[in-house]
Every structure is written in structure tokens, then in C-alpha cells.
């Protein structure tokens, strides 16, 4: 039978017993990091979320306590009382390394089986095993520090927006499905057979209604859900820091959020962020970097070669100079020694994952020029390409010819890949950028219609209102994304507050009046009662924490994340349920076998 805590109360966290309390009696509790039995001496490293402290047992220790300590194993749960003293052998790697506790009372509160992996900071255990035993993985210091940093960031957000007169208001989690964008998670209704709620992809419509309701400034740490394919920075359920403001324009929203970023980086990391952030229009970002969330810590900018090759006889390039196609490349300066033909073949496979058909290259080495395509061009065409791309000895030119989307996607991803591979930026730096002036629409080839690039409540630029129906492809939005190190940290817009413009927006994306009324009737009806100009934005909290802490995946800053197929390895969900429970919901599962 395990010991109890009766008669003892914790006085200090393990990481708090420093030199300042030497000579004092302390009580600590936690898990055994490791135990070392040297015969006449026993040392136990006790760990809690604050750190590790050494417990010492020797010839002055009560015999029963010494024998109990001898039976302790890794991950046992202990409570220990004793006097804090200076250590003979100092451990400079931990903050309690100058001291140890001479134990006078030891309680074994719980025993532990041998865990499936060692609970250490720098584990090389496979992620799948860590996630299956996530409760053990969460005992590791890096995980605990990440979750505590996350807590602190949320607190700073609440304090900052509260100080700026925002009101935190919860919005519903069971809402109406409004299919426009990512897929909804659906929840069947027991009392309304055959009808469903949706889990919110964002609180968008509710926060707009709150502006109409007169609350002026709203914020929420909101749980959101999207049934979409996962990547390193995506999860099916995630958290947003969500805000909305009335009687504002873009400048007001952006300035308010720059203040938040400045505060949170200062208080959590001690980093002084310079404001205002640089701004870049969407078209410039795409032209220079191939993506609407460029990492500008390094060069490798795209170079448009289309006009130089409009009369070329080389079929690979000639076909790509038609309307909507282009030839573009990047010059990887001084990389000829690193980017061998073998490495370029790997890069070719890389761009093919973005639907590029291939990767043309030219290498300039001391031994001469080698190229996969220049022999098919005229001397003038080759010379023009070299001049425009600023080619010189040691450089490597990498070129893609295809539809604009394929060219941008592949070269945009390639420059990021090369920057990481060639160490072209300094780790631990933070490069903020506002991307503005987004297109209001993008064309969905599968559905054969225009869709909202952000969402259908984003306001067009005032100068473009008349283009909503006549020229949607050249209509721009009052939208803005905040980008950090090539990752979209958050985004927002000024919203449509004119009912007539909102109706035109729905018409532009192919919704009939009846469809618009069915999906968004409550919003359109509300708009009849006086809507203030309003706008806002939302941050991905998980991404913010990930980027601030230098993690590679948001799974490292979420307590219980899902894996690539949206399942939870620890609880083994999703999982089947009994038919009787489905019957109550009027659901029959189709057997696809």
C-alpha cells in the first residue's frame, strides 16, 4: 500500500529550492528522474514542472527511510521533507545544482512500471510512441515549458486586449453549417432527426453580429474545427486569438495587433520587435517570392523570364509563354559546389510534388558551364537569361516553366527548401511582414466558379466595388495577413457592412438569393438594423507558440494533438459506437466493404 501525504504539505517546487533557502526545512514532491545507489549513499533526482532537485540519503539518514529510498525506481511519485544544504559536487547544468535536500522523511505516494521510453529532455523516440503515451511525454521539460509558455501568451493576450477595452465573449460551438471554404465537422441532432449542427471553423459570423449588437470591441480565445488534410502547422481542432473592432479601418486593426505582438514577444522572449511592420502587396509577394506568405530573411527571389522566351523554339519554354503560363527561375548564388547534379535531381523530385513537370538548371563552375536546357536556345536567349538573373561563376540557375500557379507553388516552396538546406538565414530571428491587397476572389477550376479567397464577408476595396460582378478576377480585398518567417500567423479584413454589397458578393460566388437566404439569412436580416463599419483578425495560437519557441510542428505546443489522419493515438479515436447510440441519432453507417 502506498504512503499518504498526511502530515506533510509541499513548501516549494523542486526548481525553487535554491541557495537562498539553504539551512531551511523544505517539503518537495514530484517524479523520480533517476536514482543512484552508491551503497552507503543514495541520490534521487526529483522532478516537477519547475525543474529538478537532488535528494540525498547517507549515514545520518534514518535506516527505514534509507531502505525505502533504496527501493525507489524511475517515475515513482515521492514527497520528501528535509533540510536544504550545499552540494559537494556542483551541477552547473540545472538551476538547483548548488544545493541538495538531506532527507528526513520520505513518502512513496505511487509506484510506476518501467515507462516505454525514458523521460528525458532530448529524446529520440519516434513521435508515434510519444503520442501514444502522451501523458508520459508531457512530463518532459520541453513539453512542460512549451505548454506553460502557451498559457502565458494567452494571459498576455487577455490582459492586452482588456486594457484596450475589448470584451471577451464566448460564441457557440454548435452552429449552423454554412459550407463555404473548408469542410465542416458535423454533429447530428437527436431531437431534430436528419438535421445537423456544425462545429465552428471560426467565430466569424457571430463576432460580426456582436459588432452589430454594439459591443464595439470583442475578443475570444476560440476553439475552432476544420475537417481538412493535416500538415505540420495544421490540426483538425485548433485555437484562435480572435478579435473584432467597430468604427475602424485597416490601419486601426493592424496597429492594434502590432502592439499585441510587440508586447507578447517582449514579455515571453525578451525580444524587442520593431514596429510598424513592413508591408507588401499580394501581387508583389507572388512576383518576388512565389507565395503570399514570403520568408524575407533571405534572397532567392523569383526572376520572370517569360518575355525573353516568347519567340523561343524550345518547346518546353515556348508552351509556357501562353496566357496564364510563365517561365521563372531563381539564382542560388555561390551554390554550384553544393548543388551537384545529384542534388539537383533531388530538387527536381521536390518540385514535382508541386506538379511541376521538371526543373531546368545551369551550373557555373570554375570548370565551365553545364546546363540541362541552354543547348536548345539561341546564344541571344542564353545571354539574356544570364544577364537578367545576374549569373556568375559559382551560381546555379533553377527554372520552372508551367501554369503560373504551378510555377509559383513550386519555386516558392523550393526557395524555402533551399534556404533551410543551405542555412541562408539566422536561426532565432523574427521577420514580420504584413501582406496586403489580396485578390477578393480566386477561381476554382473543379467547381467552375469564383470563390472568396478569404471568406465571403471580406469587403472589396472601395475602388473595386463596381467590379464585383463584371470583373471579379481583378477585384481586390481590404484584407491583410500577418506573416512571420514565411508562416501565416494570422489574417483578417475589413468586413462588408453594406447589405447591397453583401448580396453582390454572394451573387459573385454563385449563390442564388434563395441559397444566400438559406445559409446566411440570419446575417442578412440582422444587416437591416444598422451595421457599423467593422473589421478584425484572428491569430493561430498554436502557430504563434510554435514560431516563438522555434518548434517544427504545432504538435510540440499542443497538449493532446492528432496525427496526420486526424486520429488520437493515445485514446484510439475516432472509434466505432454502439448501434443503439446511432439509432437514437437516426444514423445508419454504410458498409463500404
C-alpha positions as CSV (number, residue, x, y, z in Angstrom):
1,X,0.0,0.0,0.0
2,X,1.3,3.4,-1.0
3,X,2.2,6.1,1.6
4,X,0.0,9.1,2.1
5,X,0.7,12.8,2.3
6,X,-0.8,13.0,5.8
7,X,1.2,15.4,8.0
8,X,3.1,16.9,5.0
9,X,2.4,19.9,2.8
10,X,4.6,21.0,-0.1
11,X,6.5,24.1,0.7
12,X,8.5,24.5,-2.5
13,X,8.5,23.4,-6.1
14,X,11.7,21.4,-7.0
15,X,13.1,24.2,-9.1
16,X,12.6,26.8,-6.3
17,X,15.0,25.3,-3.7
18,X,18.0,27.5,-4.5
19,X,20.8,28.8,-2.3
20,X,18.5,31.5,-0.9
21,X,16.8,28.9,1.4
22,X,19.9,26.9,2.5
23,X,19.5,25.7,6.1
24,X,15.7,25.7,5.8
25,X,13.4,22.8,6.1
26,X,11.6,22.2,2.9
27,X,9.0,19.7,1.5
28,X,9.0,18.9,-2.2
29,X,7.1,16.4,-4.3
30,X,7.3,15.0,-7.8
31,X,8.5,12.2,-10.0
32,X,11.8,10.4,-9.9
33,X,14.0,11.4,-12.8
34,X,16.7,8.9,-11.8
35,X,18.0,7.2,-8.6
36,X,21.7,6.3,-7.9
37,X,22.5,3.8,-5.2
38,X,26.2,4.0,-4.3
39,X,25.9,1.6,-1.3
40,X,26.3,3.9,1.6
41,X,24.9,6.9,-0.3
42,X,21.7,7.2,-2.3
43,X,20.9,10.2,-4.6
44,X,17.5,10.7,-6.2
45,X,16.8,13.4,-8.7
46,X,13.2,14.6,-8.1
47,X,11.4,16.3,-11.0
48,X,8.3,18.5,-11.2
49,X,7.2,21.1,-13.8
50,X,9.6,23.7,-12.3
51,X,12.8,21.7,-12.5
52,X,14.9,19.0,-10.7
53,X,16.4,18.9,-7.2
54,X,18.6,16.2,-5.7
55,X,17.5,14.3,-2.6
56,X,20.4,12.9,-0.5
57,X,20.4,9.9,1.8
58,X,23.5,8.9,3.8
59,X,24.8,7.6,7.1
60,X,22.8,10.2,9.1
61,X,19.6,9.1,7.4
62,X,17.1,7.0,9.4
63,X,17.6,3.4,8.5
64,X,13.9,2.8,7.5
65,X,14.0,5.9,5.2
66,X,17.3,4.8,3.7
67,X,15.9,1.4,2.9
68,X,12.8,2.9,1.4
69,X,14.9,5.2,-0.8
70,X,16.9,2.1,-1.9
71,X,13.7,0.7,-3.4
72,X,12.8,3.8,-5.4
73,X,12.7,3.5,-9.2
74,X,12.3,5.9,-12.1
75,X,8.9,7.7,-12.3
76,X,7.9,6.8,-8.7
77,X,5.9,9.7,-7.2
78,X,7.6,10.9,-4.0
79,X,7.1,13.5,-1.3
80,X,10.2,14.3,0.7
81,X,11.0,16.6,3.7
82,X,14.5,17.6,4.7
83,X,17.0,20.4,5.2
84,X,18.5,22.2,2.2
85,X,22.3,22.1,2.2
86,X,25.1,22.9,-0.2
87,X,26.1,20.1,-2.6
88,X,29.7,18.8,-2.5
89,X,29.7,18.2,-6.3
90,X,28.0,21.1,-8.1
91,X,25.9,20.6,-11.2
92,X,26.1,23.7,-13.3
93,X,23.5,22.4,-15.8
94,X,20.5,22.9,-13.5
95,X,19.4,25.9,-11.5
96,X,19.3,23.8,-8.3
97,X,22.7,22.4,-9.0
98,X,24.4,24.1,-6.0
99,X,22.1,22.5,-3.4
100,X,20.5,19.2,-2.3
101,X,18.0,18.1,0.3
102,X,19.2,16.0,3.2
103,X,16.0,13.9,3.6
104,X,14.4,13.3,7.0
105,X,11.0,12.0,5.8
106,X,10.2,10.2,2.5
107,X,6.8,9.1,1.2
108,X,6.3,6.9,-1.8
109,X,2.9,8.1,-3.0
110,X,2.8,5.9,-6.1
111,X,4.9,3.3,-7.8
112,X,5.5,3.2,-11.6
113,X,6.1,0.5,-14.1
114,X,9.1,0.9,-16.4
115,X,7.9,3.5,-18.9
116,X,8.0,2.7,-22.7
117,X,10.7,5.4,-23.2
118,X,13.0,7.4,-20.9
119,X,11.6,10.7,-19.7
120,X,14.5,12.9,-20.8
121,X,14.7,16.3,-22.5
122,X,16.4,15.3,-25.7
123,X,14.5,12.2,-26.6
124,X,15.0,10.5,-30.0
125,X,11.9,8.3,-29.5
126,X,9.6,8.1,-32.5
127,X,6.7,10.6,-32.5
128,X,4.1,7.9,-32.7
129,X,5.3,6.3,-29.4
130,X,5.4,9.7,-27.7
131,X,1.8,10.5,-28.8
132,X,0.5,7.0,-27.8
133,X,1.9,7.7,-24.3
134,X,1.4,11.5,-24.4
135,X,0.8,11.7,-20.6
136,X,4.4,10.5,-20.2
137,X,5.7,12.7,-22.9
138,X,4.1,15.7,-21.2
139,X,6.4,15.1,-18.2
140,X,9.4,16.1,-20.2
141,X,10.7,19.6,-19.5
142,X,10.5,20.9,-23.2
143,X,6.8,19.9,-23.4
144,X,6.1,21.4,-20.0
145,X,7.9,24.7,-20.9
146,X,6.0,24.9,-24.1
147,X,2.6,24.5,-22.5
148,X,3.5,27.0,-19.8
149,X,4.6,29.5,-22.4
150,X,1.3,28.9,-24.2
151,X,-0.5,29.7,-21.0
152,X,1.5,32.9,-20.6
153,X,0.8,34.0,-24.1
154,X,-2.9,33.6,-23.7
155,X,-2.8,35.5,-20.4
156,X,-0.9,38.4,-22.1
157,X,-3.4,38.4,-24.9
158,X,-6.3,38.7,-22.5
159,X,-4.6,41.4,-20.5
160,X,-3.6,43.4,-23.5
161,X,-6.9,43.4,-25.2
162,X,-8.7,44.0,-21.9
163,X,-6.5,47.1,-21.4
164,X,-7.6,48.3,-24.8
165,X,-11.3,48.0,-24.0
166,X,-12.0,44.6,-25.6
167,X,-14.7,42.4,-24.1
168,X,-14.2,38.7,-24.1
169,X,-17.5,37.0,-25.3
170,X,-17.9,33.3,-25.9
171,X,-19.7,32.3,-29.1
172,X,-21.5,29.0,-29.7
173,X,-19.7,25.7,-30.6
174,X,-22.8,24.1,-32.1
175,X,-23.7,26.3,-35.0
176,X,-25.4,26.3,-38.4
177,X,-23.4,24.6,-41.2
178,X,-22.5,27.2,-43.9
179,X,-20.5,25.3,-46.4
180,X,-18.1,27.8,-48.0
181,X,-14.5,27.0,-47.5
182,X,-13.0,24.1,-45.6
183,X,-15.2,21.1,-44.7
184,X,-17.3,21.3,-41.6
185,X,-17.3,18.8,-38.8
186,X,-21.0,17.8,-38.4
187,X,-22.8,16.9,-35.2
188,X,-26.2,15.0,-35.6
189,X,-29.2,16.3,-33.6
190,X,-31.1,13.8,-31.5
191,X,-34.2,16.0,-31.2
192,X,-34.2,17.1,-34.9
193,X,-33.9,13.8,-36.9
194,X,-31.8,14.1,-40.0
195,X,-30.5,17.6,-39.1
196,X,-27.1,18.6,-38.1
197,X,-25.1,21.2,-36.3
198,X,-21.6,22.1,-37.4
199,X,-18.6,22.8,-35.3
200,X,-17.3,26.3,-36.0
201,X,-14.4,26.8,-38.4
202,X,-14.2,30.3,-36.8
203,X,-16.5,32.6,-34.9
204,X,-16.7,34.9,-37.9
205,X,-20.4,35.4,-38.2
206,X,-21.0,35.7,-34.5
207,X,-18.3,38.3,-34.0
208,X,-19.8,40.4,-36.8
209,X,-23.2,40.1,-35.2
210,X,-21.6,41.3,-31.9
211,X,-20.4,44.4,-33.7
212,X,-24.0,45.0,-34.9
213,X,-25.1,44.4,-31.3
214,X,-23.0,47.4,-30.2
215,X,-20.1,45.7,-28.3
216,X,-17.6,47.6,-30.3
217,X,-14.5,45.6,-29.4
218,X,-14.6,41.8,-29.0
219,X,-12.0,39.2,-28.3
220,X,-12.1,35.5,-27.6
221,X,-9.7,32.6,-27.2
222,X,-11.8,30.5,-29.5
223,X,-11.7,26.7,-30.2
224,X,-12.2,26.0,-34.0
225,X,-12.6,22.9,-36.1
226,X,-11.8,22.2,-39.8
227,X,-12.1,18.8,-41.5
228,X,-9.1,19.2,-43.7
229,X,-5.9,17.4,-44.5
230,X,-3.2,18.0,-41.9
231,X,0.3,19.4,-42.3
232,X,3.0,20.4,-39.8
233,X,1.1,23.6,-38.8
234,X,-2.5,22.2,-39.1
235,X,-4.7,20.3,-36.7
236,X,-8.4,19.4,-37.0
237,X,-9.1,21.3,-33.8
238,X,-7.1,24.4,-33.0
239,X,-7.3,27.7,-31.1
240,X,-7.6,31.2,-32.3
241,X,-7.0,34.5,-30.6
242,X,-9.9,36.2,-32.3
243,X,-10.8,39.9,-32.3
244,X,-13.2,42.3,-34.0
245,X,-13.5,46.1,-33.8
246,X,-16.1,48.6,-34.9
247,X,-15.7,52.1,-36.5
248,X,-12.2,51.2,-37.7
249,X,-10.2,50.9,-40.9
250,X,-7.2,48.7,-41.8
251,X,-4.7,50.9,-40.1
252,X,-6.6,50.7,-36.8
253,X,-6.7,46.9,-36.8
254,X,-3.1,46.5,-37.9
255,X,-1.7,49.0,-35.4
256,X,-3.7,47.4,-32.5
257,X,-2.2,44.0,-33.4
258,X,1.3,45.2,-33.9
259,X,1.0,46.4,-30.3
260,X,0.0,42.9,-29.1
261,X,2.8,41.2,-31.0
262,X,5.3,43.7,-29.6
263,X,4.1,43.1,-26.0
264,X,4.0,39.3,-26.2
265,X,7.4,38.9,-27.7
266,X,8.9,41.3,-25.1
267,X,7.3,39.6,-22.1
268,X,7.8,36.0,-23.1
269,X,11.1,36.0,-25.0
270,X,12.6,39.4,-24.1
271,X,12.7,40.2,-27.8
272,X,12.1,43.8,-28.9
273,X,10.0,43.7,-32.0
274,X,10.3,46.8,-34.2
275,X,7.0,48.4,-35.3
276,X,5.4,49.2,-37.6
277,X,5.9,46.1,-39.6
278,X,6.9,46.2,-43.3
279,X,4.0,45.9,-45.8
280,X,3.9,44.1,-49.2
281,X,1.0,43.9,-51.6
282,X,0.0,40.4,-52.6
283,X,0.9,40.8,-56.2
284,X,4.5,41.8,-55.3
285,X,4.8,38.9,-52.8
286,X,3.8,36.5,-55.5
287,X,6.0,38.0,-58.2
288,X,9.1,38.2,-56.0
289,X,8.7,35.1,-53.8
290,X,6.0,32.9,-55.4
291,X,3.9,32.7,-52.2
292,X,1.5,35.0,-50.3
293,X,3.4,34.4,-47.1
294,X,7.1,35.0,-48.1
295,X,10.0,34.4,-45.8
296,X,12.1,37.5,-46.4
297,X,15.0,36.6,-44.2
298,X,16.9,35.6,-47.3
299,X,17.0,36.4,-51.0
300,X,16.4,33.7,-53.7
301,X,13.8,36.0,-55.4
302,X,12.0,34.8,-58.4
303,X,13.1,36.2,-61.8
304,X,10.5,36.4,-64.6
305,X,12.0,35.2,-67.9
306,X,8.7,34.9,-69.9
307,X,9.2,37.9,-72.1
308,X,12.8,36.8,-73.0
309,X,11.5,33.5,-74.3
310,X,8.3,34.5,-76.1
311,X,9.8,33.6,-79.5
312,X,11.9,30.6,-78.4
313,X,11.8,27.4,-80.4
314,X,12.5,25.3,-77.4
315,X,9.1,23.6,-76.8
316,X,9.4,23.3,-73.0
317,X,9.7,27.1,-72.7
318,X,7.7,28.1,-75.7
319,X,4.5,26.5,-74.5
320,X,4.8,28.2,-71.1
321,X,4.7,31.7,-72.6
322,X,1.0,31.5,-73.5
323,X,-1.5,33.4,-71.4
324,X,-1.6,32.3,-67.8
325,X,1.7,30.5,-68.1
326,X,5.2,31.7,-67.4
327,X,8.9,30.9,-67.2
328,X,10.6,31.9,-63.9
329,X,13.7,31.0,-62.1
330,X,15.9,31.6,-59.0
331,X,19.6,32.1,-58.9
332,X,21.2,30.2,-56.0
333,X,24.3,32.4,-55.5
334,X,27.6,30.6,-54.8
335,X,25.9,27.1,-54.6
336,X,27.5,25.3,-57.5
337,X,29.8,23.3,-55.2
338,X,26.9,22.2,-53.1
339,X,24.2,21.7,-55.7
340,X,25.8,18.9,-57.7
341,X,23.9,17.1,-60.5
342,X,22.8,14.5,-57.9
343,X,21.4,17.2,-55.6
344,X,19.6,18.9,-58.5
345,X,18.0,15.6,-59.3
346,X,16.6,15.6,-55.7
347,X,15.4,19.2,-56.2
348,X,13.6,18.1,-59.4
349,X,11.8,15.4,-57.5
350,X,10.9,18.1,-54.9
351,X,9.3,20.5,-57.3
352,X,7.4,17.6,-59.0
353,X,5.4,17.2,-55.7
354,X,4.1,20.7,-56.6
355,X,3.0,19.5,-60.0
356,X,6.0,21.0,-61.9
357,X,7.0,18.8,-64.9
358,X,10.7,19.4,-64.3
359,X,13.4,21.7,-63.2
360,X,15.8,23.2,-65.8
361,X,19.2,24.2,-64.5
362,X,22.5,25.8,-65.3
363,X,25.6,25.4,-63.1
364,X,28.5,27.9,-63.3
365,X,31.7,26.3,-62.0
366,X,35.4,27.0,-62.4
367,X,35.5,24.2,-65.0
368,X,32.8,25.8,-67.1
369,X,29.1,25.9,-67.6
370,X,26.8,22.8,-67.5
371,X,23.1,23.1,-68.3
372,X,20.1,20.9,-69.0
373,X,18.5,23.3,-71.5
374,X,20.8,26.0,-72.9
375,X,21.9,23.9,-75.9
376,X,18.3,24.2,-77.1
377,X,18.3,28.1,-77.0
378,X,19.9,30.7,-79.2
379,X,23.0,32.5,-78.0
380,X,21.0,35.7,-77.6
381,X,18.4,33.9,-75.4
382,X,21.1,32.3,-73.2
383,X,22.9,35.7,-72.8
384,X,19.6,37.4,-71.9
385,X,18.8,34.9,-69.3
386,X,22.3,35.1,-67.7
387,X,22.1,38.9,-67.6
388,X,18.6,39.1,-66.1
389,X,19.4,36.5,-63.5
390,X,22.8,38.1,-62.6
391,X,24.6,34.8,-63.2
392,X,28.3,34.5,-62.4
393,X,30.8,31.8,-61.5
394,X,29.7,29.6,-58.6
395,X,25.9,30.2,-59.2
396,X,23.2,27.8,-60.0
397,X,20.1,28.8,-62.0
398,X,16.9,26.8,-61.4
399,X,14.0,27.4,-63.8
400,X,10.4,26.2,-64.0
401,X,8.0,26.7,-66.9
402,X,4.3,25.9,-66.5
403,X,1.0,27.4,-65.4
404,X,1.5,30.4,-63.2
405,X,0.1,28.6,-60.1
406,X,2.4,25.6,-60.7
407,X,5.4,27.9,-61.2
408,X,4.7,30.0,-58.1
409,X,3.9,27.0,-55.9
410,X,7.0,25.0,-56.9
411,X,9.5,27.8,-56.9
412,X,8.0,29.4,-53.7
413,X,8.4,26.0,-51.9
414,X,11.8,25.4,-53.5
415,X,13.3,28.7,-52.2
416,X,12.2,27.9,-48.7
417,X,13.6,24.4,-49.0
418,X,17.0,25.7,-50.3
419,X,17.2,28.3,-47.6
420,X,16.9,25.7,-44.9
421,X,19.2,23.3,-46.7
422,X,21.9,25.9,-47.3
423,X,21.5,27.7,-44.0
424,X,20.7,31.1,-45.6
425,X,19.1,32.7,-42.6
426,X,20.0,33.0,-38.9
427,X,18.0,30.8,-36.5
428,X,16.2,32.6,-33.8
429,X,15.4,35.7,-35.8
430,X,11.9,37.0,-36.3
431,X,10.9,38.7,-39.5
432,X,7.4,40.2,-39.5
433,X,5.5,41.3,-42.6
434,X,2.0,42.4,-43.5
435,X,0.8,41.1,-46.8
436,X,-2.0,43.4,-48.1
437,X,-4.2,44.0,-51.1
438,X,-5.2,40.4,-51.7
439,X,-7.5,39.4,-54.6
440,X,-11.1,39.2,-53.4
441,X,-11.7,36.0,-55.4
442,X,-9.8,33.0,-56.8
443,X,-11.1,30.7,-59.5
444,X,-12.0,27.2,-58.5
445,X,-11.4,25.0,-61.6
446,X,-13.1,22.0,-60.1
447,X,-16.3,23.8,-59.3
448,X,-16.0,26.2,-62.3
449,X,-16.7,29.3,-60.4
450,X,-15.2,32.2,-58.5
451,X,-14.8,31.6,-54.7
452,X,-13.9,34.0,-51.9
453,X,-10.1,33.9,-51.3
454,X,-10.6,34.5,-47.6
455,X,-14.4,34.4,-46.9
456,X,-17.5,36.0,-48.5
457,X,-17.7,38.7,-45.8
458,X,-14.5,40.4,-46.7
459,X,-15.0,43.9,-48.1
460,X,-13.8,44.8,-51.6
461,X,-11.6,47.8,-52.0
462,X,-13.9,50.8,-52.3
463,X,-12.5,51.5,-55.8
464,X,-13.3,47.9,-56.9
465,X,-17.0,47.6,-55.7
466,X,-18.2,48.1,-59.3
467,X,-16.1,45.1,-60.5
468,X,-17.7,42.6,-58.2
469,X,-19.9,41.1,-60.9
470,X,-18.3,42.5,-64.1
471,X,-14.6,41.7,-63.4
472,X,-14.1,39.5,-60.3
473,X,-10.6,38.4,-61.4
474,X,-9.4,42.0,-60.9
475,X,-11.2,42.8,-57.7
476,X,-9.1,43.4,-54.6
477,X,-9.9,43.0,-51.0
478,X,-9.4,45.1,-47.9
479,X,-7.6,42.1,-46.4
480,X,-4.3,41.7,-44.6
481,X,-2.3,38.7,-43.3
482,X,0.5,38.9,-40.8
483,X,3.4,36.7,-41.8
484,X,6.3,35.6,-39.6
485,X,9.3,33.8,-41.1
486,X,7.3,32.6,-44.0
487,X,4.3,31.3,-42.0
488,X,0.9,32.9,-41.9
489,X,0.5,33.9,-38.3
490,X,-2.9,35.4,-38.7
491,X,-5.2,37.2,-41.0
492,X,-8.2,39.5,-41.2
493,X,-10.1,42.1,-43.2
494,X,-12.4,45.0,-43.1
495,X,-15.9,43.3,-43.4
496,X,-18.8,44.1,-45.7
497,X,-21.2,46.3,-43.8
498,X,-23.5,47.3,-46.7
499,X,-26.3,44.8,-47.3
500,X,-26.3,45.5,-51.1
501,X,-22.6,44.8,-51.4
502,X,-23.0,41.6,-49.4
503,X,-25.8,40.5,-51.8
504,X,-23.5,41.2,-54.8
505,X,-20.7,39.2,-53.1
506,X,-23.0,36.2,-52.7
507,X,-24.0,36.6,-56.4
508,X,-20.4,36.8,-57.5
509,X,-19.6,33.4,-55.9
510,X,-22.6,31.8,-57.5
511,X,-25.1,31.8,-54.7
512,X,-28.7,32.5,-55.7
513,X,-30.8,34.7,-53.5
514,X,-32.5,31.6,-52.1
515,X,-29.2,29.9,-51.3
516,X,-27.8,33.0,-49.7
517,X,-31.0,33.4,-47.6
518,X,-30.9,29.7,-46.6
519,X,-27.3,29.8,-45.5
520,X,-26.9,33.3,-44.2
521,X,-30.4,34.6,-43.8
522,X,-29.9,35.4,-40.1
523,X,-26.9,37.7,-41.0
524,X,-28.7,39.4,-43.9
525,X,-31.7,40.0,-41.7
526,X,-29.5,41.4,-39.0
527,X,-27.9,43.8,-41.5
528,X,-31.3,45.5,-41.9
529,X,-30.9,47.0,-38.4
530,X,-27.9,49.2,-38.7
531,X,-24.4,47.8,-39.2
532,X,-21.3,49.8,-38.1
533,X,-18.1,49.7,-40.2
534,X,-16.1,46.9,-38.7
535,X,-13.1,44.6,-39.2
536,X,-10.8,42.3,-37.3
537,X,-8.5,39.4,-37.5
538,X,-7.5,36.1,-35.8
539,X,-4.2,34.5,-34.9
540,X,-3.5,30.9,-34.9
541,X,-2.4,30.5,-31.2
542,X,-0.8,27.1,-31.9
543,X,1.3,28.6,-34.7
544,X,2.2,31.7,-32.7
545,X,3.6,29.5,-29.8
546,X,5.3,27.2,-32.3
547,X,7.2,30.0,-34.0
548,X,8.0,31.9,-30.8
549,X,9.6,28.7,-29.3
550,X,11.3,27.6,-32.5
551,X,9.4,24.3,-32.8
552,X,9.0,22.5,-36.1
553,X,5.4,21.4,-35.5
554,X,2.4,22.7,-33.6
555,X,2.1,19.2,-32.1
556,X,5.0,20.2,-29.9
557,X,2.9,23.0,-28.3
558,X,-0.4,21.3,-28.0
559,X,-1.1,19.0,-25.1
560,X,-3.0,16.3,-26.9
561,X,-2.7,16.7,-30.7
562,X,-3.9,14.5,-33.5
563,X,-1.7,12.8,-36.1
564,X,-1.8,13.0,-39.9
565,X,-5.0,11.1,-40.4
566,X,-6.8,13.2,-37.6
567,X,-6.7,10.3,-35.1
568,X,-5.6,10.3,-31.5
569,X,-3.1,7.5,-30.9
570,X,-3.5,7.8,-27.1
571,X,-7.2,7.3,-26.8
572,X,-7.6,5.5,-30.2
573,X,-10.2,7.8,-31.5
574,X,-12.2,8.2,-33.7
575,X,-13.8,4.9,-32.9
576,X,-17.0,3.0,-33.6
577,X,-20.0,3.5,-31.3
578,X,-22.8,1.1,-30.5
579,X,-25.7,0.8,-33.0
580,X,-28.1,1.7,-30.2
581,X,-26.4,5.0,-29.8
582,X,-26.6,5.6,-33.6
583,X,-30.3,4.7,-33.6
584,X,-31.1,7.5,-31.1
585,X,-29.5,9.9,-33.6
586,X,-31.3,8.3,-36.6
587,X,-28.0,7.3,-38.2
588,X,-27.1,4.3,-40.2
589,X,-23.5,3.6,-41.1
590,X,-22.9,2.5,-44.6
591,X,-20.6,-0.5,-45.0
592,X,-18.2,0.3,-47.9
593,X,-16.5,-3.1,-47.8
